[in-house]
Amino acid sequence: MVGISDRKKALRARLEKVLETYHNCLIVSATNIGSNQMQQIRIALRGKAVLLMGKNTMIRKVVREYSQEHNPKLAALLPFVVGNVGFIFTNGNLSEIRRAVEDNKVPAAARVGTIAPGDCFIPAGPTGLDPGQTAFFQALQIATKIVKGAVEIINEVHLLKKGDKVSASAVSLLSKLDIKPFFYNMQVQRVYEDGTVYDVAILDMTPDDLMRRFFNGVNKLSALSLAIGQPNLATLPHSFARAFKKMLALAVTTDLDFKEAKPYKEYLADPAAFAAKHGGGAAAAPAGGAAPAKAEKKEEKKKEEESDEDIGLGGGLFGDD
């Protein structure tokens, strides 16, 4: 038999080794995780990461001493060594390790007093129970009927909602119907990465999300800088655009000329020639040019309507009253 002191020494040696070898860590919750499921997770992580479980007091002691002697960054882990937690040490891709851990789900029966990890529905249809169980369903206010000598549930029943406390009657009903409504897996709570601990939701962010947030910040910076008159790199595109507009306004109203202003001056001088030169037609015509054409169409339509009305001024088909 291996003594307690020997197990502590072995855990200490193993923990010190992984702290020295790996720079990143996932802090996971091992609530409702059985030994068989734990073994399956270890197999899935083999060669990629190391899953380490142990008493929190022992882990805190080793991490504290190792951080003081070798790596002060590891002190960031200490506040999170609380409850039924484990540690997955790795130098690989944290998102892939997290996916491998959380995808390992095991169906489990409901237990009295536990918190439902998700919604639970009882499907409509035959239950296979004899009519003597009708009173049980009536006590739970579940509508049933007897079909071919068996109890049948008429409508789907939302038995438990996520976060509800599982009652004894719910457990009894689920066991009678042989339903295992929940799936338990190891949940990643926090991520430790080279001295920084952050929420696991950050791993869900894609490069597009990061770029969107970055440009959102740049837009806010440029708007604030323009409002207070403080030029910087973020305001340069806006400053150049405003300067070009002012130069263009001067060019089209005076004899000032530069390369970028020539197309605008040509168009203002002769819109028809500009449209023909640039493969125009209706597509190259200015937005204002479409208005007269529309007005002409409206006038023609109006005249046609008036001429139609003039046909029947006599009142009858042959012009009689």
N, C-alpha and C positions, 0 to 999 in steps of 0.2 A: 504494500500500500504506500502510495506517495503521500508524504505529510503535507500539512497546510503550508509550512514554511517553504517546502520544495516547490509547491505550485506557485507561490508568490514570487519566488526567485525566477521561475521559468517565465511567468507573465512579465516580470520586470525586464528580463533579458530580451524577450520578444518585442516588447513595447519600445525599448531603447533602440533596438535594431531597426524597426520600421520608422521611428522618428528620425533616425540618421539617414535612412535610405530614401524615404519619400518626402516630397515637399507639399503635396496637396492631400486633402482629406474631406470625405463626406461624413457629416454627422447624421446618423439615421436613427429612427425610432423602431424598436424591436417588439412593440406591443402586439400581442396575439400572434406571434411568429413561433411556430413549433420547431423542434429540433430537426425534423426531416426537411422542412422548408429551408431552414438555415443551412443545411448541408447542400441543398440544391443551389443556393445562392453562392456558396463557397466554390462549388464546381464551375458555375457560370463565370466567376471572376478569376478563376485560376489562370495565372500568367499575365493578368492585367492589373489586379489589385489585391489587397490583403484585408480581409474582414477580421476585426479584433473586438472581442467582447470581454468584459471583466467587471469587477466591482469598482464603482465610481470612486470610492475612497483611495483605492490602490492606484487607479489611473491618474487621479488628480495629483497624488503624491509623486508619481514617477514623472509626469509631465512638468510639474512645478520644479522639481530638482533638475531635470534635464534642461529646462529653459534657462535656469539660473547658471548652469555650468557651460552649456554649449550653444543654445539657440534661443535668445530672448523672444523671438517672434512667436514661439509656441505658447507663450503665456496667454495669447488671445483665445486659445481653446478652453481654458479653465472655466469661464462662466457658463459654458454649455455642457459640461459634464454633469448633467442633472437628469434624474429619471431613468427610464429603461432605454438607454441609448447605446449605440455601438458606433464604431469608427471604421471607415473604409479608406485605407491609405492607397494612394496611387500617384504615378507620374504621367498617366495617360490622359486621354480626353475625358473630362469630367461629365460632359453630357452623355457620352456613350456608356460610361460606368453607371450613371444614374438610371439610364433607360434599361440596362441589363438588370439592375436591382429591382426596379418598380414593375417591370414586366413579369416578374416571377410571382404570380398570384395563385392562391390556393382557396377553393371554395370551403366555406365553414358554416356550420349550423349556428343559429342564433342562441345566445345565452342570456339568461335572466340578469337584468341589471346592467348589461353592457350598453354602450352608445352605438346606435346604428350608423355604420360608415356610409350608408347610401339608402336610397328609397327601396322599399320592398313592396311588390305587388303580388296579389294572389290572382292568377288568371281565371277567367270564366270557363266553365266546362265541367265535365264529370270529375268527381274526386275519388271514386272507387270505395267510398265509405258507405256503410249500411244505413238505412233510414233511422236507426236508433241514435245516430249522431246529430240528428236535426236540431235537438235542443241546444247542443253546443254551439252551433252556428247562430241560432237565434239569440243566445246570450251575447254574442259578439256583434249582433245587428248585421248579419250577413244574409242577404236574400238567397234562398235556395229552393229547389224543387226536386221531386223524386222522379227519376227517369230510369225505367228498366231496373227497378229495385236498388238504385244507388242514388246517393245525394249528388246533386249537380248545382254548382254556383251559377247564378243567373248573370251577374255583372262582375266585371273586374273590380277587385278591392284593393285600395291603397292602404295596406296594413300599417306600414311604418314609414316615417319620413326621416331623411338624413338628420342626424343629431338627436333623434328621439331616444328615450330610455326604453329598452326592450322589456316588455311586461311578461309575466308568467303565462297569461292567456295567449299572447302572440307566439311564444315559444311552443306551447302545447299545440296550437293550430298548425304551425309549420312542421312540427315533428309528425303529426298525424298525416299531413300531406306529403311528407318526406321531401321537403323543400329546404335547400341550403341557400339562403338568400344573399349571403355576404361573401365578399372576396377580400382576403387579407393579404397585404404585401408590406414589405419594408419601405417605410416612407422616409425620404431624404428631407431633413429639416433645415440644415445649414451647410454651407460650403466654406472650408478653410483653404485658402490659396496663398501660400508663401507669406504668412503673417497677417492676412486679411480674412475676416469672417463676414460673409454676406448671405442674404436670403437666397433660397434655392430658386426663386422665381426668376432671378437674373439669368440662369442657365437657359431659360426658355426664349430669351431675346435673340433675334436673328441679326445678321449684319445690316439688313434693311431697316430694322428697328433702331439700331444704333445710329445709322446715317440720318434717319428721320429725326431723331432726337437732337443730333448734332446741328442739322440745318435749322431746326426750330429755334435752337439757342442762338445761332448766327443771325436769324431774322429778328429776334427780339433785341439782340445787341445792336444791330444796325438801326432799328427803329428808335431805340433809346438814344443812340449816338446822334442821329439826325435831329432828334427833338431838342437836344441840349447843345447842338452845334459842335460836337467833339468828333473830328475826323479820325478814322482808323481804317484798317484793312477791310473791315466789314462794310464800311460806307463808301468805299472807292467806286464800285459799280454804279451806285446811285448818283454819286457826284459827277461821274463821267456822263451819265445819261442826262442829267439836268444841264450840264455845260453844253452838251451837243444840241439839246433842244433850244437853248438860248442862242447859240451860234447859228442854228438853222433859221430861227425867227429873224435874226439880223440879215442873213443872206437873202431870204426871199423878199425882204422889204427894202433892201439897199442894193448897192452895186458890189457888195462883198461877195466873193466867190471862192469856193473850195470844192474838192473832188466829190465829197459825200453829198453836197448840196445840189449838184447839177441835176440829178433826176427829178428832184422836187421843183426846181426852177423851170425845167423843160415842161413838166406837166402843167404848171400854172400858166405858162406862156401859151401853150396850145394843147389842150387835153386830147383833141381828136388825133393830132399828129403823133402825140406820145403813145396813144393806144395802138395806132397803126404800126408804129415803129417797134413796139414791144409785143407784137402778135396779138393785139388787143381784141377789138370787137367789144361785145357786151361784157366779157370777163374782165378786160382791162379798164373799163369805164369806171369813174369814181362812183362812190355810193350815192352822191347827190344827183348823178346823171340819170339814175333810174326813176327818179321822181317824175320828170316830165313825161316819160313814156307811160308810166302808170296813170298819170293824169289824163293823157290823151285817150288811153283805153277806157277810162271811166267815162269821159265825155262821149266817146263813140257808143258805149253801152247805153248811156242815158238817152242819146238821140234815138237809138233803136227802140228803146222802151216807149219814148214819146210817140214815135211813128206807129208803133203797135197800138197805142191807145187811140190815135187819130182814126183808125179804121172803123171803130165802133161808135163814132160820135152820133150817128143817126138813131141809135137806140135799138134797131132791129137788124135782122140779117140783110134786108134789102134797103136799109136806110129809112124805113118808116118809123113813126113814133110808137 
